[in-house]
Amino acid sequence: MKLTQKLKKHPKASKAAILIFGLAISAFCLFLSFAKVNIPKTFHQLQQIDPWAVVVALLLVNIHNFLLAFRWKHLLSPLGKVGYWDAFWSLRLAFFFNAALPARLGEPFRIWFLNRRYKLSPARVIGAMGADRLFDFVTLCVWVYISALILNLRGTLPTTKTIVGGGIAILGIIFVLARLPKTSRHLWLNNILQFHAKLFEGISSLKNPRVLLIALPVSFLGWVIEAAILVTFSYGLDDPFSIYRAFMVVAAVNIAISIPSSPGNIGTFQLGAMTMLIFLNVPKTQAGAIAILYHLIQLVPTTLIGAAGYYFHFVKGRKKTETLSIEEIGEKLEKTAD
């Protein structure tokens, strides 16, 4: 019997296998990150951080969280009227489960939460999430491109022809997919086309000028805030670097955490941050300290706010026997995905 078939028959073994795999990836990434770093000096750097730098970074992180919810609310507007706080909690709780579960398995929570609150179609919400990710991707690419030019790293980027050609190819693919029929006489194909149609309804916010006028500036500003957090830590360690270097680090982190790993992206986060910081000639001990601080300033508020949201949404006001555990929510997420 194949391994996948065995795991399907034993869901607990499947979950354990995912966790073990994630932990192994995290351990390997941590080894790569800190193998040649003086750990005592790195911790000494952490002890020397200006407390005000941490306060400012914490403030910036939470401003970014509120801005992301504001954008998410408007991206959902073509699907129905979603309240700001429901948009906020759908994000915060999803990020909380990403921090609590391996391999970024908290992402489907956004779908389940909005389906539970507003009966929004999962396919449409997935489409809106695609638009959300597209705004992040495009705006970060713009900042990285500008930063690479200013830092004289143009040679590390694709040529202008390649970028333009890739953009045209992506737009062409989207155009072709958008023109596909919505129904078919064949049941299996009809189901696929119906899902595809709902998916593109979720992406319809990209055609709404009002949504674009809100989402684009918020997306650009969001990355400025993320880069400013890194700059703040560099000042807190008395060795400041420019915001353009910070944009490159933010991009490296986002690429690295796309690798499935342990809960909270431990290891992959540090690997992405430190690789780029060291490439940009930041001393290894300072790079290690900034990577740890940047991760903690993301992870701690996410965990605390998410835990509070979990309590108020799924525990408070319920009888003990009615309380949803994380495992029960995970089962509901699996059913929603199906």
C-alpha positions in Angstrom: 0.0 0.0 0.0 1.3 3.5 -0.9 2.3 5.9 1.9 -0.4 8.5 0.8 -3.1 5.8 1.1 -1.9 4.9 4.6 -1.9 8.5 5.7 -5.5 9.0 4.5 -6.6 6.1 6.6 -4.7 7.4 9.6 -5.3 11.2 9.8 -3.4 11.5 13.1 -0.4 9.9 11.5 -0.8 12.3 8.5 -0.8 15.3 10.9 2.2 14.0 12.7 4.1 13.5 9.4 3.4 17.1 8.3 4.6 18.4 11.7 7.7 16.3 11.7 8.5 17.3 8.1 7.9 21.0 9.0 10.2 20.7 12.0 12.9 19.1 10.0 12.8 21.9 7.4 12.9 24.5 10.2 15.8 22.8 11.9 17.8 22.7 8.6 17.0 26.3 7.9 18.1 27.4 11.4 21.3 25.5 10.9 22.0 27.2 7.6 21.2 30.6 9.2 23.3 30.4 12.3 26.0 27.8 11.6 28.6 30.6 11.0 27.2 33.1 13.4 28.6 33.9 16.9 25.5 33.1 19.0 26.7 34.7 22.2 27.5 38.0 20.4 24.1 37.8 18.7 22.3 37.5 22.0 24.5 40.4 23.3 23.2 42.5 20.4 19.7 41.6 21.4 20.3 42.8 24.9 21.7 46.1 23.6 18.6 47.0 21.5 17.1 50.3 22.3 13.7 49.6 24.0 12.1 52.5 22.0 13.0 50.7 18.8 10.9 47.8 19.9 8.0 50.1 20.9 8.0 51.9 17.5 8.3 48.5 15.7 5.3 47.1 17.7 3.3 50.2 16.8 4.2 49.9 13.1 3.2 46.2 13.0 -0.2 46.9 14.5 -0.8 49.8 12.1 0.0 47.4 9.2 -2.5 44.9 10.6 -5.3 47.4 10.6 -4.4 48.6 7.1 -4.4 45.0 5.8 -7.9 44.5 7.2 -9.1 47.7 5.6 -7.8 46.5 2.2 -9.3 43.0 2.7 -12.7 44.5 3.5 -12.7 46.4 0.3 -11.5 43.5 -1.8 -14.5 41.5 -0.4 -16.9 44.4 -1.2 -17.9 43.0 -4.7 -19.0 39.7 -2.9 -21.2 41.4 -0.3 -21.1 43.8 2.6 -18.5 42.5 5.1 -17.9 44.5 8.3 -14.5 45.8 9.0 -14.1 43.8 12.2 -15.1 40.6 10.6 -12.5 41.3 7.9 -10.0 42.1 10.6 -10.7 38.9 12.6 -10.8 36.7 9.5 -7.2 37.8 8.8 -5.9 37.8 12.4 -7.3 34.4 13.1 -6.0 33.0 9.9 -2.5 34.3 10.7 -2.9 32.9 14.2 -3.6 29.4 12.9 -0.6 29.9 10.5 1.5 30.5 13.6 -0.1 27.5 15.4 -0.1 25.0 12.6 2.7 23.8 10.3 2.9 24.4 6.5 0.8 27.6 6.6 -2.4 25.5 7.1 -4.2 28.5 8.7 -4.9 30.1 5.3 -8.2 28.2 4.7 -9.5 29.7 7.9 -10.3 33.0 6.1 -12.6 31.0 3.8 -14.3 29.1 6.6 -14.7 32.2 8.8 -16.4 34.3 6.0 -18.5 31.3 4.9 -19.6 30.9 8.5 -20.4 34.6 9.0 -21.7 35.6 5.6 -22.3 32.4 3.7 -19.8 33.6 1.1 -18.9 30.9 -1.5 -15.5 29.4 -0.7 -14.5 29.7 -4.4 -15.3 33.4 -4.4 -13.3 34.0 -1.2 -10.4 32.1 -2.7 -10.6 34.5 -5.7 -10.6 37.5 -3.4 -7.5 36.0 -1.6 -5.9 35.7 -5.0 -6.5 39.4 -5.6 -5.1 40.2 -2.1 -1.9 38.2 -2.8 -1.6 39.9 -6.3 -1.6 43.3 -4.8 1.1 42.3 -2.4 3.2 40.7 -5.1 3.0 43.5 -7.6 3.6 46.3 -5.1 6.5 44.5 -3.5 8.1 43.8 -6.9 7.9 47.5 -7.6 9.7 48.4 -4.4 12.3 45.7 -4.9 13.0 46.9 -8.5 13.4 50.6 -7.3 15.6 49.4 -4.4 17.8 47.3 -6.7 18.4 50.3 -9.0 19.3 52.6 -6.1 21.6 50.0 -4.5 23.3 49.3 -7.9 22.0 45.7 -7.9 20.4 46.0 -11.4 22.4 43.0 -12.6 20.6 40.7 -10.1 17.2 41.5 -11.7 15.7 40.1 -15.0 16.0 42.4 -18.0 13.3 44.9 -18.8 12.2 42.9 -21.8 11.8 39.8 -19.6 9.7 41.7 -17.1 7.5 43.3 -19.7 7.2 40.0 -21.6 6.3 38.1 -18.4 3.7 40.7 -17.5 2.1 40.5 -20.9 2.1 36.7 -20.8 0.4 36.7 -17.4 -2.3 39.2 -18.5 -2.8 37.0 -21.6 -3.4 33.9 -19.5 -5.8 35.8 -17.2 -7.7 37.1 -20.2 -8.0 33.6 -21.8 -9.2 32.1 -18.4 -11.7 34.9 -18.0 -13.2 34.1 -21.4 -13.8 30.4 -20.6 -17.5 29.3 -20.7 -19.3 28.9 -17.3 -21.2 25.7 -18.0 -20.8 22.4 -19.8 -23.0 19.4 -20.5 -20.4 17.1 -19.0 -20.8 17.0 -15.2 -17.2 16.9 -14.2 -16.3 19.7 -16.6 -19.3 21.7 -15.5 -18.2 21.5 -11.9 -14.7 22.8 -12.8 -16.2 25.6 -14.9 -18.6 26.6 -12.1 -15.7 26.7 -9.6 -13.7 28.8 -12.1 -16.6 31.2 -12.6 -17.0 31.8 -8.9 -13.2 32.2 -8.5 -13.2 35.0 -11.1 -16.1 36.6 -9.4 -13.9 36.8 -6.3 -11.2 38.5 -8.4 -13.7 41.0 -9.8 -12.4 43.6 -7.3 -9.5 44.1 -9.7 -11.9 45.6 -12.2 -13.4 48.0 -9.7 -11.7 51.5 -9.9 -12.8 52.4 -6.4 -11.3 49.3 -4.9 -8.1 49.8 -6.9 -7.8 53.4 -5.6 -7.9 52.0 -2.1 -6.0 48.7 -2.4 -3.0 49.9 -4.4 -1.9 52.8 -2.1 -2.6 50.6 1.0 -0.4 47.9 -0.5 2.5 50.2 -1.3 2.2 51.8 2.2 2.0 48.4 3.8 5.5 47.4 2.4 6.9 50.8 3.5 5.7 50.0 7.0 7.3 46.5 6.9 10.6 48.0 5.7 10.4 50.8 8.3 10.3 48.1 11.0 13.6 46.7 9.9 15.1 50.2 9.6 13.9 50.9 13.2 15.7 47.9 14.5 18.9 48.8 12.7 18.8 52.2 14.4 18.0 50.5 17.7 21.3 48.6 17.3 23.2 51.7 16.4 24.1 50.5 12.9 21.4 51.9 10.6 20.8 51.0 7.0 18.5 52.4 4.3 14.9 51.6 3.7 16.0 50.3 0.2 18.0 47.5 1.9 15.0 46.8 4.1 12.8 46.3 1.0 15.2 43.6 -0.3 15.1 41.9 3.1 11.3 41.9 3.2 11.2 40.4 -0.2 13.7 37.6 0.8 11.7 36.8 3.9 8.4 36.5 1.9 10.1 34.2 -0.5 11.6 32.0 2.2 8.4 31.7 4.3 6.6 30.3 1.2 8.5 27.1 2.0 6.3 24.8 4.2 7.9 24.5 7.6 7.0 24.3 11.3 4.4 26.5 13.0 5.3 30.2 12.9 7.7 29.8 9.9 10.6 29.3 12.4 13.8 28.8 10.5 12.6 29.8 7.0 12.0 33.3 8.2 15.5 33.6 9.7 17.1 32.1 6.6 15.5 34.6 4.3 16.2 37.6 6.5 19.8 36.7 7.3 20.7 35.6 3.7 19.7 39.0 2.3 21.2 41.0 5.2 24.5 39.3 4.9 24.4 39.7 1.1 23.9 43.5 1.8 27.1 43.5 4.0 25.3 43.7 7.3 27.6 42.1 10.0 26.5 38.5 10.8 25.8 39.1 14.5 23.7 42.2 13.7 21.9 40.2 10.9 21.1 37.5 13.4 19.7 39.9 15.9 17.6 41.8 13.4 16.3 38.5 11.9 15.2 37.3 15.4 13.7 40.7 16.4 11.8 41.0 13.1 10.4 37.6 13.5 9.3 38.1 17.1 7.7 41.4 16.3 5.6 39.7 13.7 4.9 36.4 15.6 4.2 37.6 19.2 1.4 40.2 18.3 -0.1 37.7 15.8 -0.2 35.0 18.5 -1.6 37.2 21.2 -4.2 38.9 19.1 -5.2 35.7 17.4 -5.5 33.9 20.8 -7.7 36.7 22.0 -9.9 36.5 18.9 -10.1 32.7 19.2 -11.3 33.2 22.8 -13.9 35.8 22.0 -15.2 34.1 18.9 -15.2 30.4 19.9 -14.9 30.2 23.7 -16.6 33.1 25.4 -20.3 32.8 25.9 -20.3 29.1 25.1 -20.7 26.2 27.4 -17.6 24.1 27.9 -19.1 21.2 25.9 -19.9 23.6 23.0 -16.4 25.1 22.8 -14.7 24.5 19.5 -11.1 23.2 19.9 -8.4 23.9 17.4 -8.7 20.3 16.2 -12.4 20.7 15.6 -11.8 23.9 13.6 -9.2 22.1 11.6 -11.8 19.4 10.7 -14.3 22.1 9.6 -11.6 23.8 7.5 -11.0 20.5 5.7 -14.7 20.1 5.0 -14.9 23.7 3.7 -11.9 23.0 1.4 -13.6 19.9 0.1 
